[in-house]
Structure formats: structure tokens, C-alpha cells
Amino acid sequence: MEEWLFLLLPVAAASGWFAARRHYARKYLIEHTHSLRKAYCRGLNYLLSEKTDKAIEAFVDLLTNDFETVETHIALGNLFRRRGEIEKAIEIHENLISRDDLNLQQQESAQFELGSDYLRAGLFDRAESIFQNLVDHENSRVGALQQLLDIYQHEQEWAKAMVCTRKLQNLGKPPKRGETAAHFLCELAEATLCNDDDMTARHWLEEALRDDPHCARASLLMAKLEMREGRFEEALQSLKRVESQNADLIQEIIEPLRICHDRLENPPGELIGYLGYLYETYGIESAALALAERIRSEQGSSKAIEHMLRVLENQPTPKSLNTLTGFLLEEGADTQREALIRLDRALDRMYSNAPRYTCAHCGFSGSELHWRCPSCRHWESTKPS
Ligand SMILES: [Zn+2]
């Protein structure tokens, strides 16, 4: 919305222009200014009520009369672009650039908008060359780098995207969508991994970790590379690094962790210990399930069943239930009955604590049915859950 406000600038400019021509008949001046203001107000009103068609009509009308300011042209072009009429936007902005009465800043603004038109039209090469030019100009530098960053990501030009990200960071403007140099380095590494160029991939990954020591993705990729090269001990170290880098991604290391341990023929207790630690510390279900499988193969099914019952008593989920029933199917009637009694109690506890009614509007939940939600005050939004 704010950018429409600068449509007001021409009104201000108009005042200056008219002031310079005081020798004109005062009456004419007053009338003319009045009619321009009226025309602008009409255009603005259309804009504010989102009647862009009529707004464009009103502004085009103004332009073709006698009031050709650069800002109005730029704004009009932007309006066309926003409506998806890219050709018209391009035409207006291109015309503007070919004019020779523009000051440097106006030239830059017009270039920037034309670049944005090209980008919107999918003409990435043209957009790229405009924004590359604008990077050299201080006023447009940040905007141009942001646009270039979008272009390079779209084109999967990761090395160039990385350079933009670093420049933006140096200017104190972190990229808008969480872009990091480390992510782009990982993209480069993935591409080289696909081409079996392990040495280059390792180089990118090491650089990613230097750039961002918390880049869990680089560790996961490094582990993949090391496993491929049969270096399971190193892979294990890379996988274990993920915990301190981003605990939310621990689930991703469980399966490769198991493979590494198997290939290294490590003492059985080692993996059981580490999985147990991950489950106890972070409550990660996949760690609990991998642990159950490992306990079953190393220590027998009764220990595995006991472990799964504790997991379920802690937090029953369909997946852990499924694992337990799988184990129980292979057991005798006594073990099954004993386990079922514990399971039944755990599920009872879960359902007695669970809220019975939830508001579909705000998510408020409780054990009573409210015809009007006590939290968001909506009527009849609370439903049995
Ligand atoms: Zn509510």
C-alpha cells in the first residue's frame, strides 16, 4: 500500500512546477492545479478502493495530458506489473529509461522496476544483467542483490547465490528466506556427489562447516560421503555431530547410525547405549523403535517388549503400538496377556487425560461442551474431539 502513497509526489512536484511559472495568469493556475489535484484524488481513490482498472485509466489520462513526472510513470508501470500486465509495465518502464531528462536516482529506480518486470515475465537473463548493473550503485545495491539472489536460486546457480548471500550479510542485511552460504555449499556438494566427484564434494562440505559450524545438513552429507567411501568410523563422528548442531534433525541420523555400527561390528552395547541416550534426552520415537529392534536382536524379545511397554506407558503412539503388537504376535499367551494388561492401563490413562472437546476456531480444549467458546467467544465452535 505504501508505494501508492508516492503517487502523491507528483502532486507535490506539480506545486513546484506551477510555482516556477508565477507569471501565468493566477486564475489559470488555480484552476489548473485544482483540476490536476482532482484527477489525482480520483485516481488515488480508485487505488485505495482497489479498483485498479479505473485507477490506471485515471493516471493514463493524466500522463497523456501534460503531467509527465517520472514517479507517476514508475508507479503506473508497477500497477500494471502487479495486475499481471507485464508487457504494458515493460513498455512504460522502457520508455522511461530512454528519456534523457532523468536524474541518476530516477534512472536507477526505473532500471530496478524494469528488472522486476523482466523477472516477473520470466526473462531471467535480462533481469540478471539489469540487477548486476545496479549492484554497483549504492542506493539500489541491497534491492538488486536480493533480486539476484532470487534469480540464482531459481536457476540453481548456487555459487553465484552464495556470493549474493555473503554480500548481503556484509551489508548487514540478512537474506529474506533464511538463505545461507552453507546451504548453497551443500547444494554444490550434492550436485558433485551425484557426479561421483567425492573430492570436490568433501571440499564444499568442509567449507560449509567452516562457514556455519551449525550446519547439520553438511554433517549428514559428509556422513553419506564417508559411508560411501567405507569410512564408517568417520561417518559415525559426522552423524554424532548433528545432535549439537540441530537436535530437531536427530531422527535423520538413526538409520545411518545403525548401518555404521553394523559395518564396524562395534560392541552391541555401544549403539544400544547411544540410542537409549537419544531417547531419554530428546524423547525421539524413532530412537526408541530402533532401540527396541536392537534390544530384541541382542538381548531377546522379552527385554524388547519390556522396553516398548515403557515407551508406550510414557507416550502411546500408533507407531510404537504397532511395534509392540508385532513383537507380541510371536509370543506365548501368558506374555501377551501380561503385556495387554499394562497396555490397557496406559491407554486408559491417556484417554482420561485427553480433552474431550476442542474449539475449531481457536483450538481451546477441555472436558466440557461449551456452546460459546470461553477463549475466543465464538458460538458453537467447540466440537467433541
Ligand atoms: Zn475458541
Residues whose N, C-alpha, C, O or C-beta is under 5 A from the ligand:
A	BS01	ZN	C359 H361 C362 G363 F364 C373 S375 C376 R377
